[in-house]
């Protein structure tokens, strides 16, 4: 009997890239909070106080309830909810590494140079990152590179605008919290004034009243304002990755050698990281200069 030919196995479809299920905890954020709270509470205990003295539910209700209310008045609900979702980026790192993105783009560039950019159609649909998937699909469809740049740069600008608006929500909370804390302290002092006959109770009441001020100033400087800065830093890093992706797609459309694309993207990533550091430093210096009182001119 003649051997029957074995049935050919169908080609396996390209598996879509796995999406990140979650980020790793941000050690800097968690360690910073532990260090800040530990230093403050540790100093209180060393001075002879107790942690129970600053655990006042009513003060917390006044400060945090008032701060959240003020933020909701000053910010649209959609932006405020987006800021709450951004808390995950404060406590968890989910940023892509530039080198991993470069290697992925170089893989697409190598295949496009050998078989043409149309050969990336199936792989483009399986890309996990929506920005890169959209840009590469536009390139495969034959869209002009100038149009691709306009569309993707518009998307980058909108994302930057949204991230800045969400960061400002926490900045606003950092501005309101100390003032609400003063309001809470004044409300506590009003209650103390009702018992001036008992001087011992007056002393205890004043101490309790100022706990609201501690909550307001502490939450603003330990969490709200630092959280706003962390959200900005995460957004800048994400936008840098998107700009790198766009430059990589441009190189593929132009038919550049993959080695040339690699060197271009690596140089772009280094320049972007330096620019991000300078921008963060400049913003910090500007805030410090604005907060510092202007020196009187010498006569």
Long-range contacts (C-beta under 8 A, 24 or more apart in sequence): 13-122, 14-122, 14-123, 14-126, 15-126, 16-125, 16-126, 16-127, 16-128, 17-126, 17-127, 17-128, 18-128, 19-128, 20-94, 20-128, 22-92, 22-94, 23-88, 23-89, 23-92, 23-93, 23-94, 24-92, 24-93, 25-91, 25-92, 25-93, 26-90, 26-91, 26-92, 26-93, 26-230, 29-90, 29-91, 29-230, 30-91, 32-226, 33-222, 33-223, 36-222, 37-222, 40-218, 53-207, 53-211, 54-211, 54-214, 56-208, 56-211, 56-212, 56-215, 59-184, 59-188, 59-208, 59-211, 59-212, 59-215, 60-215, 62-180, 62-183, 62-184, 62-187, 62-212, 63-177, 63-180, 63-181, 63-184, 63-212, 63-215, 63-216, 63-219, 64-177, 64-215, 64-219, 66-176, 66-180, 66-183, 66-184, 67-173, 67-176, 67-177, 67-180, 67-216, 67-219, 68-173, 70-172, 70-173, 70-176, 70-180, 71-169, 71-172, 71-173, 71-176, 74-172, 75-165, 75-168, 75-169, 75-172, 79-165, 79-166, 79-169, 80-169, 82-162, 82-165, 82-166, 83-166, 83-167, 83-169, 83-170, 83-231, 86-163, 86-166, 86-167, 86-231, 86-234, 87-227, 89-230, 89-231, 89-234, 90-227, 90-230, 90-231, 90-234, 95-234, 95-237, 95-238, 95-241, 96-129, 96-241, 98-240, 98-241, 98-244, 98-265, 98-269, 98-273, 99-269, 101-132, 101-241, 101-244, 101-245, 101-248, 102-244, 102-248, 102-262, 102-265, 102-266, 102-269, 104-132, 105-132, 105-245, 105-248, 105-249, 105-251, 105-252, 105-261, 105-265, 106-258, 106-261, 106-262, 108-136, 108-248, 108-252, 109-248, 109-251, 109-252, 109-256, 109-258, 109-261, 110-258, 112-252, 112-255, 113-255, 113-257, 113-258, 117-252, 117-253, 120-252, 129-245, 131-155, 131-242, 131-245, 132-245, 132-249, 135-245, 135-246, 135-249, 136-249, 136-252, 139-249, 139-252, 139-253, 145-250, 145-253, 145-254, 148-246, 148-249, 148-250, 148-253, 149-246, 149-250, 152-242, 152-246, 153-246, 155-242, 156-239, 156-242, 156-243, 156-246, 159-235, 159-238, 159-239, 159-242, 160-235, 160-239, 163-231, 163-232, 163-234, 163-235, 163-238, 163-239, 164-232, 164-235, 166-231, 167-228, 167-229, 167-231, 167-232, 167-235, 168-228, 169-228, 170-224, 170-225, 170-227, 170-228, 170-231, 171-224, 171-225, 171-228, 173-220, 173-224, 174-219, 174-220, 174-221, 174-224, 174-225, 174-228, 175-220, 177-215, 177-216, 177-217, 177-219, 177-220, 177-224, 178-213, 178-216, 178-217, 178-220, 179-216, 180-212, 180-216, 181-212, 181-213, 181-214, 181-215, 181-216, 181-217, 182-212, 182-213, 182-216, 183-212, 184-209, 184-212, 184-213, 184-215, 184-216, 185-209, 185-210, 185-212, 185-213, 187-212, 188-212, 229-280, 232-280, 233-276, 233-280, 236-276, 236-279, 236-280, 237-276, 240-269, 240-272, 240-273, 240-276, 243-268, 243-272, 244-268, 244-269, 244-272
